[in-house]
Amino acid sequence: MKTIPRIIEEQVHRWQITQKKKVPEQEGVSIVTLSREPGSGGRIVASRLAEKLGIDIFHQEVIHEIARSADVSATVLETLDERGLSTLEHWISSLVHERHLWPDRYMQHLMKVIGTIGKHGRAVIVGRGANFVLPAEKRFAVRIVAPQAWRIENVSKEFDISREDAKRRVMQTESDRRAFIRKYFNADIADPKNYDLVINTATLNLDDTVNVISAALGMVECVLVE
């Protein structure tokens, strides 16, 4: 398993190479944002989708690690040219104005990190409210859900813990994520209007879920599916 600093270092290097090649930015959706209920299998769906499409994946732990360090955030921002930085500033300014936000230091870094990933494109972003940061025309927002009892059973099996412990874990994680989105984006994480596609993984298995998302991407103006 690669460490998070190593993952960040390799990603920055890839972006630097891309910038030197001056690859023109394409119009349309270039990012998939994936929000998920705990125990719904969303993390697995994100990984399989990124593999299927041949694009990068950014889990919330990686984004958080970048956002909490001013030095690392600055290094990531340096992978954008002047035009990219200008567009990023416009995105953030519009977001702050439209949602009446008062971003703290962490939030400022978080928006810039997610915005930078969005400018580079060709990636799946898991969590951290990425669907609220990126413009609708640039991202396809997915929400993975499932009945609570089904998710509790999944967590119990995955971590080999009792159903009671699994329930506490699921409910605490749900509460933390709901509070994070409410605090930083003044939004309801569970509101389906915040997403382009909501899938219940108790109805569709994980591979079918990946195929549905891929098919949906093929129906919109998108640079991720040929």
RAHU-V681048 format. One record per backbone hydrogen bond with DSSP energy under -1.0 kcal/mol. NH is the residue of the N-H (numbers start at 1). CO is the residue of the C=O. E is the energy in kcal/mol with one decimal. If there is no record, write none. Layout:
{{NH & CO & E} {NH & CO & E}}
//
This chain:
{{7 & 3 & -2.3} {8 & 4 & -2.6} {9 & 5 & -2.4} {10 & 6 & -2.4} {11 & 7 & -2.1} {12 & 8 & -2.7} {13 & 9 & -1.9} {14 & 10 & -2.0} {15 & 11 & -2.4} {16 & 12 & -2.3} {17 & 13 & -1.9} {18 & 14 & -2.1} {19 & 15 & -2.5} {20 & 16 & -1.8} {21 & 17 & -1.5} {23 & 18 & -1.1} {29 & 221 & -2.9} {30 & 138 & -2.4} {31 & 138 & -1.3} {32 & 123 & -2.3} {33 & 140 & -1.8} {34 & 125 & -3.0} {35 & 142 & -3.0} {37 & 144 & -2.5} {40 & 37 & -2.0} {45 & 41 & -2.3} {46 & 42 & -2.5} {47 & 43 & -2.0} {48 & 44 & -2.6} {49 & 45 & -2.5} {50 & 46 & -2.4} {51 & 47 & -2.0} {52 & 48 & -2.5} {53 & 49 & -2.5} {54 & 50 & -1.2} {55 & 50 & -2.2} {56 & 122 & -1.9} {58 & 124 & -2.9} {63 & 59 & -1.8} {64 & 60 & -2.7} {65 & 61 & -2.1} {66 & 62 & -2.0} {67 & 63 & -2.7} {68 & 64 & -2.2} {69 & 66 & -1.1} {73 & 69 & -2.6} {74 & 70 & -2.2} {75 & 71 & -1.9} {76 & 72 & -2.2} {77 & 73 & -2.3} {78 & 74 & -1.6} {79 & 76 & -1.6} {80 & 77 & -2.0} {85 & 81 & -2.4} {86 & 82 & -2.2} {87 & 83 & -2.3} {88 & 84 & -2.3} {89 & 85 & -2.4} {90 & 86 & -1.7} {91 & 87 & -2.4} {92 & 88 & -2.4} {93 & 89 & -2.5} {94 & 90 & -2.4} {95 & 91 & -2.3} {96 & 92 & -2.6} {97 & 93 & -2.0} {98 & 94 & -2.9} {99 & 95 & -2.2} {101 & 96 & -1.9} {108 & 104 & -2.5} {109 & 105 & -2.1} {110 & 106 & -2.9} {111 & 107 & -2.7} {112 & 108 & -1.7} {113 & 109 & -2.5} {114 & 110 & -2.7} {115 & 111 & -2.4} {116 & 112 & -2.2} {117 & 113 & -2.2} {118 & 114 & -2.3} {119 & 115 & -2.2} {120 & 116 & -2.1} {121 & 117 & -2.4} {122 & 30 & -1.7} {123 & 30 & -1.0} {124 & 56 & -2.1} {125 & 32 & -2.9} {126 & 58 & -2.9} {127 & 34 & -2.2} {130 & 127 & -1.2} {132 & 129 & -1.7} {134 & 130 & -2.2} {138 & 135 & -2.0} {139 & 135 & -1.0} {140 & 31 & -2.4} {142 & 33 & -3.1} {143 & 197 & -2.4} {144 & 35 & -2.7} {145 & 199 & -2.9} {151 & 147 & -2.1} {152 & 148 & -2.8} {153 & 149 & -1.9} {154 & 150 & -1.7} {155 & 151 & -2.5} {156 & 152 & -2.5} {157 & 153 & -2.0} {158 & 154 & -2.9} {159 & 155 & -2.4} {161 & 156 & -1.7} {166 & 162 & -2.6} {167 & 163 & -2.6} {168 & 164 & -2.0} {169 & 165 & -2.3} {170 & 166 & -2.8} {171 & 167 & -2.7} {172 & 168 & -2.3} {173 & 169 & -2.4} {174 & 170 & -2.5} {175 & 171 & -2.2} {176 & 172 & -2.7} {177 & 173 & -2.5} {178 & 174 & -2.4} {179 & 175 & -2.4} {180 & 176 & -2.2} {181 & 177 & -2.2} {182 & 178 & -2.1} {183 & 179 & -2.7} {184 & 180 & -2.7} {185 & 181 & -2.1} {191 & 188 & -1.4} {194 & 191 & -2.1} {195 & 192 & -1.7} {196 & 141 & -2.3} {197 & 141 & -1.7} {199 & 143 & -2.4} {201 & 145 & -2.4} {203 & 200 & -1.4} {204 & 200 & -2.1} {209 & 205 & -2.3} {210 & 206 & -2.1} {211 & 207 & -2.1} {212 & 208 & -2.4} {213 & 209 & -2.2} {214 & 210 & -2.5} {215 & 211 & -2.4} {216 & 212 & -2.5} {217 & 213 & -2.3} {218 & 214 & -1.4} {219 & 216 & -1.4} {220 & 217 & -1.1} {223 & 29 & -2.6}}
//
